[in-house]
Amino acid sequence: MLSEGQLQRLGIALAAIHHPKVILADEPTSSLDDLNCKKVIELLLKQAQRTKAHLIVITHDARVKSYFQNTISL
């Protein structure tokens, strides 16, 4: 039995290993603690850079904003 956070990290890992050209991350850190939030965002950024993919993160999580230069706030 996996927790919400563990399932969330598993989904992110599975998506990242397939080398997509576009990574759409909808609330990837919503149920994670600060340490795992940082790890997930850094993983997504590293994977996007490694595969030259476009990374789009949709979130309400204010902890994530500082990792990105281009943002749209609604």
N, CA, C and O atoms as CSV, one atom per row, in Angstrom:
chain,resi,resn,atom,element,x,y,z
A,1,MET,N,N,0.852,-1.177,0.000
A,1,MET,CA,C,0.000,0.000,0.000
A,1,MET,C,C,0.897,1.238,0.000
A,1,MET,O,O,1.739,1.396,0.884
A,2,LEU,N,N,0.720,2.104,-0.976
A,2,LEU,CA,C,1.516,3.321,-1.082
A,2,LEU,C,C,0.703,4.528,-0.637
A,2,LEU,O,O,-0.511,4.582,-0.830
A,3,SER,N,N,1.393,5.495,-0.037
A,3,SER,CA,C,0.734,6.729,0.381
A,3,SER,C,C,0.470,7.597,-0.848
A,3,SER,O,O,0.964,7.306,-1.937
A,4,GLU,N,N,-0.305,8.654,-0.671
A,4,GLU,CA,C,-0.572,9.602,-1.767
A,4,GLU,C,C,0.736,10.161,-2.324
A,4,GLU,O,O,0.933,10.211,-3.538
A,5,GLY,N,N,1.617,10.577,-1.433
A,5,GLY,CA,C,2.893,11.135,-1.856
A,5,GLY,C,C,3.750,10.128,-2.609
A,5,GLY,O,O,4.393,10.477,-3.599
A,6,GLN,N,N,3.762,8.881,-2.146
A,6,GLN,CA,C,4.536,7.838,-2.824
A,6,GLN,C,C,3.966,7.561,-4.217
A,6,GLN,O,O,4.723,7.394,-5.174
A,7,LEU,N,N,2.657,7.511,-4.334
A,7,LEU,CA,C,2.028,7.308,-5.632
A,7,LEU,C,C,2.332,8.471,-6.577
A,7,LEU,O,O,2.559,8.280,-7.772
A,8,GLN,N,N,2.331,9.665,-6.017
A,8,GLN,CA,C,2.610,10.848,-6.808
A,8,GLN,C,C,4.048,10.805,-7.336
A,8,GLN,O,O,4.279,11.072,-8.515
A,9,ARG,N,N,5.002,10.475,-6.485
A,9,ARG,CA,C,6.403,10.392,-6.903
A,9,ARG,C,C,6.602,9.263,-7.911
A,9,ARG,O,O,7.398,9.404,-8.839
A,10,LEU,N,N,5.898,8.158,-7.746
A,10,LEU,CA,C,5.992,7.052,-8.692
A,10,LEU,C,C,5.499,7.489,-10.074
A,10,LEU,O,O,6.132,7.183,-11.084
A,11,GLY,N,N,4.392,8.191,-10.117
A,11,GLY,CA,C,3.857,8.683,-11.385
A,11,GLY,C,C,4.821,9.630,-12.078
A,11,GLY,O,O,4.976,9.579,-13.298
A,12,ILE,N,N,5.460,10.484,-11.318
A,12,ILE,CA,C,6.439,11.419,-11.878
A,12,ILE,C,C,7.643,10.662,-12.428
A,12,ILE,O,O,8.119,10.957,-13.524
A,13,ALA,N,N,8.128,9.697,-11.674
A,13,ALA,CA,C,9.281,8.907,-12.124
A,13,ALA,C,C,8.949,8.132,-13.398
A,13,ALA,O,O,9.757,8.094,-14.326
A,14,LEU,N,N,7.786,7.524,-13.449
A,14,LEU,CA,C,7.397,6.761,-14.640
A,14,LEU,C,C,7.278,7.659,-15.869
A,14,LEU,O,O,7.664,7.271,-16.971
A,15,ALA,N,N,6.750,8.842,-15.673
A,15,ALA,CA,C,6.618,9.774,-16.798
A,15,ALA,C,C,7.988,10.254,-17.270
A,15,ALA,O,O,8.212,10.401,-18.471
A,16,ALA,N,N,8.890,10.496,-16.352
A,16,ALA,CA,C,10.200,11.053,-16.698
A,16,ALA,C,C,11.087,10.060,-17.441
A,16,ALA,O,O,11.870,10.469,-18.298
A,17,ILE,N,N,10.986,8.777,-17.139
A,17,ILE,CA,C,11.902,7.806,-17.747
A,17,ILE,C,C,11.598,7.521,-19.211
A,17,ILE,O,O,12.419,6.917,-19.902
A,18,HIS,N,N,10.448,7.940,-19.692
A,18,HIS,CA,C,10.070,7.671,-21.080
A,18,HIS,C,C,10.532,8.762,-22.045
A,18,HIS,O,O,10.192,8.721,-23.227
A,19,HIS,N,N,11.298,9.731,-21.559
A,19,HIS,CA,C,11.880,10.799,-22.375
A,19,HIS,C,C,10.855,11.525,-23.241
A,19,HIS,O,O,11.014,11.584,-24.460
A,20,PRO,N,N,9.806,12.077,-22.632
A,20,PRO,CA,C,8.819,12.803,-23.423
A,20,PRO,C,C,9.392,14.128,-23.923
A,20,PRO,O,O,10.360,14.638,-23.359
A,21,LYS,N,N,8.807,14.681,-24.966
A,21,LYS,CA,C,9.207,15.990,-25.480
A,21,LYS,C,C,8.487,17.121,-24.749
A,21,LYS,O,O,8.959,18.258,-24.732
A,22,VAL,N,N,7.354,16.804,-24.154
A,22,VAL,CA,C,6.610,17.761,-23.336
A,22,VAL,C,C,6.243,17.058,-22.037
A,22,VAL,O,O,5.695,15.956,-22.047
A,23,ILE,N,N,6.551,17.705,-20.924
A,23,ILE,CA,C,6.183,17.170,-19.607
A,23,ILE,C,C,5.134,18.102,-19.029
A,23,ILE,O,O,5.419,19.266,-18.746
A,24,LEU,N,N,3.926,17.596,-18.856
A,24,LEU,CA,C,2.844,18.348,-18.225
A,24,LEU,C,C,2.698,17.836,-16.801
A,24,LEU,O,O,2.350,16.675,-16.585
A,25,ALA,N,N,2.959,18.686,-15.848
A,25,ALA,CA,C,2.903,18.286,-14.442
A,25,ALA,C,C,1.783,19.065,-13.752
A,25,ALA,O,O,1.926,20.254,-13.470
A,26,ASP,N,N,0.687,18.392,-13.489
A,26,ASP,CA,C,-0.476,19.015,-12.852
A,26,ASP,C,C,-0.417,18.747,-11.359
A,26,ASP,O,O,-0.622,17.617,-10.914
A,27,GLU,N,N,-0.138,19.785,-10.589
A,27,GLU,CA,C,-0.022,19.695,-9.126
A,27,GLU,C,C,0.949,18.582,-8.699
A,27,GLU,O,O,0.572,17.719,-7.906
A,28,PRO,N,N,2.180,18.584,-9.206
A,28,PRO,CA,C,3.106,17.494,-8.886
A,28,PRO,C,C,3.589,17.472,-7.447
A,28,PRO,O,O,4.150,16.470,-7.003
A,29,THR,N,N,3.382,18.555,-6.708
A,29,THR,CA,C,3.908,18.625,-5.339
A,29,THR,C,C,2.830,18.834,-4.283
A,29,THR,O,O,3.147,19.093,-3.122
A,30,SER,N,N,1.579,18.726,-4.662
A,30,SER,CA,C,0.483,19.120,-3.773
A,30,SER,C,C,0.429,18.365,-2.453
A,30,SER,O,O,0.030,18.949,-1.445
A,31,SER,N,N,0.808,17.112,-2.416
A,31,SER,CA,C,0.725,16.367,-1.153
A,31,SER,C,C,2.101,15.964,-0.634
A,31,SER,O,O,2.233,14.977,0.090
A,32,LEU,N,N,3.115,16.724,-1.003
A,32,LEU,CA,C,4.474,16.386,-0.593
A,32,LEU,C,C,4.998,17.358,0.461
A,32,LEU,O,O,4.614,18.527,0.494
A,33,ASP,N,N,5.874,16.857,1.312
A,33,ASP,CA,C,6.534,17.727,2.279
A,33,ASP,C,C,7.583,18.570,1.548
A,33,ASP,O,O,7.836,18.354,0.363
A,34,ASP,N,N,8.186,19.519,2.246
A,34,ASP,CA,C,9.118,20.450,1.613
A,34,ASP,C,C,10.300,19.752,0.943
A,34,ASP,O,O,10.678,20.114,-0.171
A,35,LEU,N,N,10.879,18.768,1.599
A,35,LEU,CA,C,12.042,18.065,1.048
A,35,LEU,C,C,11.681,17.340,-0.243
A,35,LEU,O,O,12.398,17.448,-1.238
A,36,ASN,N,N,10.578,16.605,-0.233
A,36,ASN,CA,C,10.172,15.871,-1.431
A,36,ASN,C,C,9.657,16.803,-2.520
A,36,ASN,O,O,9.780,16.485,-3.703
A,37,CYS,N,N,9.093,17.928,-2.156
A,37,CYS,CA,C,8.693,18.947,-3.135
A,37,CYS,C,C,9.926,19.393,-3.905
A,37,CYS,O,O,9.914,19.429,-5.136
A,38,LYS,N,N,10.971,19.726,-3.196
A,38,LYS,CA,C,12.217,20.163,-3.822
A,38,LYS,C,C,12.781,19.073,-4.729
A,38,LYS,O,O,13.197,19.357,-5.853
A,39,LYS,N,N,12.799,17.838,-4.253
A,39,LYS,CA,C,13.329,16.719,-5.042
A,39,LYS,C,C,12.540,16.521,-6.332
A,39,LYS,O,O,13.125,16.296,-7.391
A,40,VAL,N,N,11.226,16.604,-6.245
A,40,VAL,CA,C,10.376,16.386,-7.420
A,40,VAL,C,C,10.583,17.493,-8.448
A,40,VAL,O,O,10.730,17.206,-9.636
A,41,ILE,N,N,10.597,18.737,-8.020
A,41,ILE,CA,C,10.789,19.843,-8.958
A,41,ILE,C,C,12.172,19.763,-9.594
A,41,ILE,O,O,12.316,19.976,-10.797
A,42,GLU,N,N,13.183,19.459,-8.797
A,42,GLU,CA,C,14.533,19.334,-9.350
A,42,GLU,C,C,14.622,18.165,-10.335
A,42,GLU,O,O,15.307,18.271,-11.352
A,43,LEU,N,N,13.943,17.062,-10.048
A,43,LEU,CA,C,13.911,15.924,-10.971
A,43,LEU,C,C,13.254,16.322,-12.285
A,43,LEU,O,O,13.775,16.017,-13.358
A,44,LEU,N,N,12.116,16.998,-12.208
A,44,LEU,CA,C,11.415,17.420,-13.416
A,44,LEU,C,C,12.269,18.384,-14.243
A,44,LEU,O,O,12.350,18.253,-15.464
A,45,LEU,N,N,12.897,19.339,-13.585
A,45,LEU,CA,C,13.748,20.292,-14.294
A,45,LEU,C,C,14.947,19.600,-14.935
A,45,LEU,O,O,15.292,19.885,-16.082
A,46,LYS,N,N,15.573,18.700,-14.202
A,46,LYS,CA,C,16.735,17.985,-14.723
A,46,LYS,C,C,16.343,17.112,-15.912
A,46,LYS,O,O,17.049,17.079,-16.920
A,47,GLN,N,N,15.231,16.416,-15.795
A,47,GLN,CA,C,14.785,15.544,-16.871
A,47,GLN,C,C,14.417,16.351,-18.117
A,47,GLN,O,O,14.738,15.954,-19.238
A,48,ALA,N,N,13.747,17.476,-17.916
A,48,ALA,CA,C,13.383,18.329,-19.046
A,48,ALA,C,C,14.642,18.848,-19.740
A,48,ALA,O,O,14.706,18.883,-20.969
A,49,GLN,N,N,15.622,19.243,-18.970
A,49,GLN,CA,C,16.872,19.724,-19.550
A,49,GLN,C,C,17.612,18.600,-20.268
A,49,GLN,O,O,18.113,18.792,-21.376
A,50,ARG,N,N,17.681,17.446,-19.649
A,50,ARG,CA,C,18.401,16.304,-20.223
A,50,ARG,C,C,17.815,15.874,-21.563
A,50,ARG,O,O,18.560,15.551,-22.488
A,51,THR,N,N,16.497,15.867,-21.674
A,51,THR,CA,C,15.843,15.385,-22.898
A,51,THR,C,C,15.386,16.526,-23.812
A,51,THR,O,O,14.735,16.299,-24.832
A,52,LYS,N,N,15.740,17.754,-23.425
A,52,LYS,CA,C,15.324,18.942,-24.179
A,52,LYS,C,C,13.799,19.004,-24.325
A,52,LYS,O,O,13.270,19.374,-25.372
A,53,ALA,N,N,13.126,18.637,-23.259
A,53,ALA,CA,C,11.661,18.655,-23.236
A,53,ALA,C,C,11.164,19.996,-22.702
A,53,ALA,O,O,11.880,20.701,-21.992
A,54,HIS,N,N,9.948,20.326,-23.052
A,54,HIS,CA,C,9.279,21.491,-22.496
A,54,HIS,C,C,8.580,21.041,-21.221
A,54,HIS,O,O,7.872,20.034,-21.217
A,55,LEU,N,N,8.778,21.783,-20.147
A,55,LEU,CA,C,8.156,21.460,-18.866
A,55,LEU,C,C,7.103,22.502,-18.548
A,55,LEU,O,O,7.394,23.696,-18.472
A,56,ILE,N,N,5.881,22.039,-18.363
A,56,ILE,CA,C,4.776,22.908,-17.969
A,56,ILE,C,C,4.235,22.387,-16.647
A,56,ILE,O,O,3.781,21.246,-16.553
A,57,VAL,N,N,4.289,23.236,-15.629
A,57,VAL,CA,C,3.819,22.868,-14.296
A,57,VAL,C,C,2.602,23.722,-13.967
A,57,VAL,O,O,2.656,24.950,-14.033
A,58,ILE,N,N,1.521,23.071,-13.617
A,58,ILE,CA,C,0.309,23.754,-13.195
A,58,ILE,C,C,0.160,23.480,-11.702
A,58,ILE,O,O,0.072,22.325,-11.285
A,59,THR,N,N,0.134,24.548,-10.892
A,59,THR,CA,C,0.106,24.321,-9.453
A,59,THR,C,C,-0.412,25.530,-8.687
A,59,THR,O,O,-0.388,26.660,-9.175
A,60,HIS,N,N,-0.872,25.265,-7.491
A,60,HIS,CA,C,-1.209,26.302,-6.515
A,60,HIS,C,C,-0.107,26.397,-5.463
A,60,HIS,O,O,-0.173,27.239,-4.567
A,61,ASP,N,N,0.890,25.549,-5.568
A,61,ASP,CA,C,1.938,25.420,-4.565
A,61,ASP,C,C,2.957,26.555,-4.708
A,61,ASP,O,O,3.746,26.569,-5.653
A,62,ALA,N,N,2.938,27.490,-3.782
A,62,ALA,CA,C,3.829,28.651,-3.827
A,62,ALA,C,C,5.300,28.262,-3.707
A,62,ALA,O,O,6.172,29.030,-4.114
A,63,ARG,N,N,5.590,27.090,-3.158
A,63,ARG,CA,C,6.985,26.645,-3.009
A,63,ARG,C,C,7.648,26.418,-4.365
A,63,ARG,O,O,8.876,26.418,-4.450
A,64,VAL,N,N,6.887,26.229,-5.400
A,64,VAL,CA,C,7.395,25.861,-6.715
A,64,VAL,C,C,7.788,27.082,-7.553
A,64,VAL,O,O,8.684,26.986,-8.391
A,65,LYS,N,N,7.151,28.194,-7.345
A,65,LYS,CA,C,7.307,29.367,-8.210
A,65,LYS,C,C,8.757,29.816,-8.350
A,65,LYS,O,O,9.163,30.219,-9.439
A,66,SER,N,N,9.533,29.759,-7.301
A,66,SER,CA,C,10.910,30.262,-7.342
A,66,SER,C,C,11.817,29.441,-8.263
A,66,SER,O,O,12.907,29.901,-8.603
A,67,TYR,N,N,11.407,28.258,-8.670
A,67,TYR,CA,C,12.213,27.414,-9.551
A,67,TYR,C,C,12.088,27.798,-11.025
A,67,TYR,O,O,12.836,27.296,-11.864
A,68,PHE,N,N,11.147,28.684,-11.341
A,68,PHE,CA,C,10.855,28.989,-12.730
A,68,PHE,C,C,10.971,30.481,-13.005
A,68,PHE,O,O,10.605,31.315,-12.176
A,69,GLN,N,N,11.487,30.797,-14.186
A,69,GLN,CA,C,11.592,32.206,-14.610
A,69,GLN,C,C,10.313,32.667,-15.291
A,69,GLN,O,O,9.882,33.803,-15.094
A,70,ASN,N,N,9.709,31.811,-16.078
A,70,ASN,CA,C,8.498,32.156,-16.830
A,70,ASN,C,C,7.286,31.602,-16.115
A,70,ASN,O,O,7.131,30.387,-15.998
A,71,THR,N,N,6.423,32.484,-15.635
A,71,THR,CA,C,5.216,32.035,-14.947
A,71,THR,C,C,4.016,32.833,-15.442
A,71,THR,O,O,4.143,33.957,-15.929
A,72,ILE,N,N,2.866,32.223,-15.301
A,72,ILE,CA,C,1.595,32.883,-15.566
A,72,ILE,C,C,0.753,32.686,-14.318
A,72,ILE,O,O,0.516,31.557,-13.887
A,73,SER,N,N,0.307,33.788,-13.745
A,73,SER,CA,C,-0.535,33.729,-12.546
A,73,SER,C,C,-1.952,34.117,-12.911
A,73,SER,O,O,-2.186,35.117,-13.589
A,74,LEU,N,N,-2.892,33.311,-12.449
A,74,LEU,CA,C,-4.310,33.620,-12.692
A,74,LEU,C,C,-4.991,33.931,-11.382
A,74,LEU,O,O,-6.188,34.218,-11.362
